[in-house]
Amino acid sequence: MEGSSVAGAKFGLGTASKKEDEEKEEIVNPVVPPVKEDEDLDMPYTDTRTVTIALVKNYSDFRRANEKVMPKKTDYIGSSITSSRTLSSSKGEIEAYMPAIIGLASNNDNFVTRVKQYFNNIQIPVSELGKTFDISFRYDTKRDYYKIKAKEDAINEEYDRVPRQDLTKLREALKEKISKLNELESTKYMIGYPKNVEDYLMYRHCLLYNDIAKDIAFINSDKNLRFYFKDNKKEAEKAQKQRLEINKAKANYLSCLNDDDLFTAVFIGYCSATGMPILTSLALNDTEKQDRLDKFSTEQPAKFNKIFSNKDVKLAGTIEILIARGELMRLPNNQNILSSTGEFIGANMGEAINWFKNPENNAAVTAYYNKLKLM
């Protein structure tokens, strides 16, 4: 559980750093993204957004059995030395946001003391209904919003690429993600202002608060987690993205059914991605293969679409068959692909595909295709 004292925290109320000046220059001169013809990038823009902190419902059997008659559970998010030091290290943010909360100008003699008192006495009640913060942000221009959103999306996508099975690596990646998100958020005061300043700062506090899970993958593995994050807008965007992937996968699957060669290539890609034995799987009857690929496209539409959308999917399928039949070799615990005599073909599938496309290798490639015809 987080420490409740921040009396020893040092507040960053000195001169603005060179880094901060560089960040400001970068943000106010962003690269303009592709936009609609009638879109004015220089107009103010409000990104409407809420996040909810919910309780981790780790109740006893007695509480679950008597939930209807027992008083509703309420827990509290308190102060945090780590959070307070981090948030207060940005002179610009403190001077931009805190006057509206504590009612003192940043040049007041009591300003620093009152800021310390504020962060030292945080107590946010969280009921079973959760606690929702309005973190909407009014940007000076829509151009600024696009710049921030692109960076935030890149941070989230980097984290999403980390394998979720390895909680140790995932925990390290999450720590890095939170650090990058906080650093990005700390620049936004230069290009706009929160719609609800106190809600926004409490969201920033919660982002750094150790007792709140920022990824539900850790809820069952860390008994110290009392709350978890629900980014309502992101959840809606994620659901919409998932729905689009599913719809796309359905259309792509039907395209496979109308092209036997494409179906076989995508099916081989599915076998490779899931660790299924290729030759044994190809020997299944058509109905069984269709059922398996249909199930894969439904349960993992993004992976299915990635296989289907590979312009070299048929060539990749051919290479996988050559590997399965021993005409090519993929090294154990490695992606390197060699010929059966040890000749280097490529460091990975992408390089192997380029090798097969290289006109200088036409004779060898023809020989491989002829071998497949004889099998």
C-alpha positions in Angstrom: 0.0 0.0 0.0 1.2 3.5 -0.8 2.9 5.7 1.8 0.7 8.5 3.1 3.3 11.2 3.7 4.9 13.6 1.2 6.4 16.0 3.7 9.9 15.2 2.5 9.0 15.7 -1.2 11.0 18.4 -3.1 8.8 20.5 -5.4 10.1 21.4 -8.8 9.3 25.1 -8.8 12.7 26.4 -10.1 13.3 27.7 -13.6 12.0 25.8 -16.6 14.4 23.2 -17.9 16.0 23.1 -21.4 14.2 19.8 -22.0 10.8 21.5 -21.2 11.6 24.2 -23.7 12.5 21.6 -26.4 9.3 19.7 -25.7 7.2 22.9 -26.1 8.9 23.7 -29.4 8.2 20.2 -30.6 4.5 20.2 -29.6 3.6 23.6 -30.9 5.1 22.8 -34.3 3.7 19.4 -35.0 3.6 17.4 -38.2 0.2 17.9 -39.7 -1.6 14.5 -40.1 -3.8 13.6 -43.0 -7.1 15.5 -42.5 -10.5 16.0 -44.1 -10.7 18.9 -46.6 -13.1 20.9 -44.5 -11.2 20.3 -41.2 -9.6 23.4 -39.7 -6.5 22.3 -37.7 -6.0 25.8 -36.2 -9.4 25.8 -34.4 -9.6 24.9 -30.6 -10.5 21.3 -29.9 -11.8 19.5 -26.9 -10.9 15.8 -26.4 -13.9 14.5 -24.3 -12.7 11.7 -22.1 -13.4 10.0 -18.8 -11.6 7.3 -16.8 -13.1 5.2 -14.0 -11.2 3.7 -11.0 -13.0 0.5 -9.9 -12.6 -1.7 -6.9 -10.8 -5.0 -7.2 -13.6 -7.2 -5.9 -11.6 -9.7 -3.8 -14.3 -10.4 -1.3 -14.5 -13.2 1.2 -16.9 -16.1 0.7 -19.0 -14.6 3.6 -19.2 -11.2 1.9 -20.2 -12.7 -1.4 -22.9 -14.8 0.3 -24.3 -11.8 2.1 -23.6 -9.1 -0.5 -27.2 -7.9 -0.7 -27.6 -7.2 3.0 -24.1 -6.0 3.8 -23.1 -2.3 3.6 -21.5 -1.3 0.3 -17.8 -1.4 0.3 -15.8 1.8 0.0 -12.0 2.1 -0.2 -9.8 5.2 -0.4 -7.0 6.3 -2.6 -4.5 8.2 -0.5 -1.4 10.3 -1.0 1.8 9.0 -2.5 5.4 10.2 -2.1 6.2 8.9 -5.6 3.2 10.5 -7.2 3.7 13.8 -5.5 7.4 14.1 -6.3 6.7 13.2 -9.9 3.8 15.5 -10.4 5.4 18.4 -8.6 8.7 18.2 -10.6 7.2 20.1 -13.5 7.3 23.8 -12.6 5.1 24.7 -15.6 2.3 22.3 -14.7 2.3 23.3 -11.0 2.0 27.0 -11.9 -0.6 26.4 -14.6 -2.9 24.1 -12.6 -2.6 24.6 -8.9 -3.7 28.2 -8.5 -7.2 27.2 -9.6 -7.3 24.4 -7.0 -5.7 26.1 -3.9 -6.8 29.6 -4.7 -3.3 31.2 -4.6 -1.2 32.7 -7.4 2.0 30.9 -8.1 4.0 34.0 -6.9 2.3 34.0 -3.5 4.7 33.3 -0.6 2.5 30.5 0.7 2.1 28.8 -2.7 4.7 26.0 -2.2 3.4 25.2 1.3 -0.2 25.0 0.1 0.8 22.8 -2.8 2.6 20.4 -0.4 -0.5 20.4 1.9 -2.7 19.6 -1.0 -0.7 16.6 -2.2 -0.1 15.4 1.4 -3.8 15.1 2.1 -5.3 13.3 -0.9 -8.2 11.1 0.0 -10.4 9.8 -2.9 -13.4 7.6 -1.9 -14.1 4.7 -4.3 -17.4 3.0 -3.9 -18.5 -0.2 -5.5 -19.8 1.9 -8.4 -16.3 3.2 -9.0 -15.0 6.7 -9.1 -15.1 8.5 -12.5 -12.9 11.4 -13.4 -13.5 13.9 -16.2 -10.1 14.2 -17.9 -11.4 16.0 -21.0 -8.8 18.4 -22.3 -9.2 21.6 -24.3 -6.4 22.0 -26.8 -5.5 25.3 -28.3 -5.7 23.8 -31.8 -6.8 20.5 -33.2 -3.3 20.2 -34.7 -2.0 20.0 -31.1 -4.5 17.3 -30.3 -3.5 15.1 -33.2 0.2 15.4 -32.2 -0.5 14.3 -28.7 -2.8 11.5 -29.8 -0.2 10.1 -32.2 2.4 9.9 -29.5 -0.1 8.3 -27.0 -1.2 5.7 -29.6 2.5 4.9 -30.2 3.1 4.4 -26.5 0.1 2.1 -26.1 0.9 0.1 -29.3 4.5 -0.5 -28.1 3.1 -1.9 -24.8 0.4 -4.0 -26.6 3.2 -5.8 -28.6 4.7 -7.2 -25.4 3.7 -10.9 -24.9 1.1 -11.1 -22.1 2.1 -14.5 -21.0 5.4 -13.3 -19.3 4.2 -11.2 -16.4 7.7 -10.1 -15.5 8.4 -8.6 -18.9 4.9 -7.2 -19.0 5.4 -5.5 -15.6 8.6 -3.9 -16.8 6.9 -2.8 -20.0 4.0 -1.3 -18.1 6.4 0.6 -15.9 8.0 2.1 -19.0 4.5 2.8 -20.5 3.4 4.7 -17.4 6.6 6.7 -17.3 6.2 7.7 -21.0 2.5 8.6 -20.6 3.2 10.8 -17.6 6.0 12.5 -19.5 3.7 13.1 -22.4 0.9 14.4 -20.1 3.3 16.8 -18.4 3.8 18.7 -21.7 0.1 19.3 -22.4 -0.2 22.4 -20.2 1.7 24.3 -22.8 -0.9 23.7 -25.5 -4.2 23.7 -23.6 -6.0 23.3 -20.3 -8.1 20.5 -18.6 -11.9 20.9 -18.5 -11.8 19.9 -14.9 -8.4 20.7 -13.4 -8.8 18.7 -10.1 -10.2 15.6 -11.8 -7.4 15.7 -14.3 -4.7 16.0 -11.6 -6.3 13.2 -9.6 -6.2 11.0 -12.7 -2.5 11.8 -13.1 -2.1 10.9 -9.4 -3.9 7.6 -9.9 -1.7 6.8 -13.0 1.3 6.8 -10.6 -0.4 5.2 -7.6 0.9 1.7 -6.9 -2.3 0.2 -5.5 -4.2 0.8 -8.8 -3.8 -1.8 -11.6 -3.2 -0.2 -15.0 -3.6 -3.5 -16.7 -6.1 -6.1 -15.4 -3.6 -8.9 -16.2 -2.0 -8.2 -12.9 -5.1 -8.2 -10.7 -4.9 -11.9 -9.8 -1.1 -12.0 -9.3 -0.7 -9.0 -7.0 -2.6 -9.1 -3.7 -1.7 -5.4 -3.0 -3.8 -4.1 -5.9 -7.0 -2.6 -4.5 -8.3 -0.8 -7.6 -8.0 -0.9 -11.4 -8.2 1.5 -14.3 -11.1 1.7 -16.7 -10.4 4.2 -19.5 -14.0 4.5 -20.8 -13.1 6.1 -24.1 -10.3 3.7 -24.8 -12.5 0.7 -23.9 -15.1 2.0 -26.4 -12.4 2.5 -29.1 -11.0 -0.9 -28.4 -14.4 -2.5 -28.7 -15.0 -0.7 -32.0 -11.6 -1.7 -33.4 -12.3 -5.3 -32.4 -15.7 -5.2 -34.1 -14.0 -3.8 -37.3 -11.4 -6.6 -37.2 -14.1 -9.2 -36.8 -16.1 -7.9 -39.7 -13.0 -7.7 -41.8 -12.0 -11.3 -40.9 -15.5 -12.6 -41.9 -15.1 -11.0 -45.3 -11.5 -12.3 -45.7 -12.5 -15.8 -44.7 -15.2 -15.9 -47.4 -12.6 -14.7 -49.9 -10.5 -17.7 -48.9 -13.3 -20.1 -49.5 -13.6 -18.8 -53.1 -9.9 -19.4 -53.8 -8.4 -22.9 -53.1 -4.8 -21.7 -53.3 -5.4 -18.7 -51.1 -7.2 -20.9 -48.6 -4.3 -23.4 -48.4 -1.8 -20.6 -48.0 -3.7 -18.8 -45.3 -4.4 -22.2 -43.6 -0.6 -22.9 -43.6 -0.1 -19.4 -42.1 -2.6 -20.3 -39.4 -0.7 -23.6 -38.6 2.6 -21.8 -38.4 1.2 -19.0 -36.2 -0.4 -21.5 -33.8 2.4 -24.2 -33.8 0.2 -26.8 -35.5 2.0 -29.5 -37.6 1.6 -28.3 -41.2 1.7 -31.6 -43.1 -0.6 -33.4 -40.7 -3.0 -30.5 -40.7 -3.1 -30.2 -44.5 -4.1 -33.9 -44.5 -7.4 -33.1 -42.7 -10.6 -33.1 -44.7 -11.8 -29.8 -46.1 -14.6 -29.4 -43.6 -12.2 -29.8 -40.7 -9.8 -27.3 -42.1 -12.5 -24.8 -42.8 -13.9 -25.2 -39.3 -10.4 -24.6 -37.8 -9.7 -21.6 -39.9 -13.1 -20.2 -39.3 -12.7 -20.5 -35.5 -9.3 -18.9 -35.7 -10.6 -16.0 -37.7 -13.4 -15.5 -35.1 -11.3 -15.8 -32.0 -8.2 -14.0 -33.3 -9.4 -11.8 -36.1 -6.4 -9.4 -36.1 -3.9 -12.3 -36.5 -6.0 -13.8 -39.2 -6.3 -10.5 -41.1 -2.5 -10.0 -40.8 -1.9 -13.5 -42.4 -4.5 -12.9 -45.1 -3.3 -9.4 -45.9 0.3 -10.5 -46.5 0.8 -10.0 -50.3 3.3 -12.9 -50.3 1.1 -15.3 -48.3 1.1 -17.9 -51.0 4.9 -17.8 -51.3 5.2 -17.9 -47.6 3.0 -21.0 -47.6 5.2 -22.7 -50.2 8.3 -22.0 -48.1 6.6 -23.4 -45.0 5.8 -26.6 -46.9 9.4 -26.9 -48.1 10.5 -26.6 -44.4 8.0 -29.2 -43.3 9.2 -31.6 -46.0 12.8 -31.1 -45.1 13.9 -29.4 -48.3 14.6 -26.3 -46.2 15.5 -26.0 -42.6 14.5 -23.5 -39.9 17.1 -23.5 -37.1 15.9 -24.5 -33.6 15.2 -21.5 -31.3 15.8 -19.2 -34.3 14.2 -17.8 -37.4 17.1 -18.5 -39.8 16.1 -20.5 -42.8 18.7 -22.7 -44.6 18.7 -25.1 -47.5 19.0 -28.8 -46.7 22.7 -28.6 -47.5 23.3 -25.6 -45.2 23.1 -22.7 -47.7 21.8 -19.6 -46.0 18.4 -18.6 -47.4 17.4 -15.8 -45.0 17.5 -14.6 -41.4 13.7 -14.9 -41.3 10.6 -15.5 -43.4 10.8 -12.0 -44.9 14.3 -12.5 -46.1 13.5 -16.0 -47.4 10.7 -14.6 -49.5 13.1 -12.0 -50.9 15.6 -14.8 -51.7 12.8 -16.7 -53.6 12.0 -13.5 -55.6 15.5 -12.7 -56.5 16.0 -13.5 -60.2 19.6 -14.7 -59.5 18.0 -17.6 -57.6 15.5 -18.6 -60.4 17.2 -21.9 -61.1 17.2 -23.0 -57.5 13.6 -21.8 -56.9 12.4 -23.8 -60.0 14.1 -26.9 -58.6 12.3 -26.4 -55.3 8.9 -26.1 -57.1 9.7 -29.2 -59.2 10.4 -31.2 -56.0 7.0 -30.2 -54.6 5.3 -31.4 -57.7 6.9 -34.8 -57.3 5.8 -35.1 -53.7 
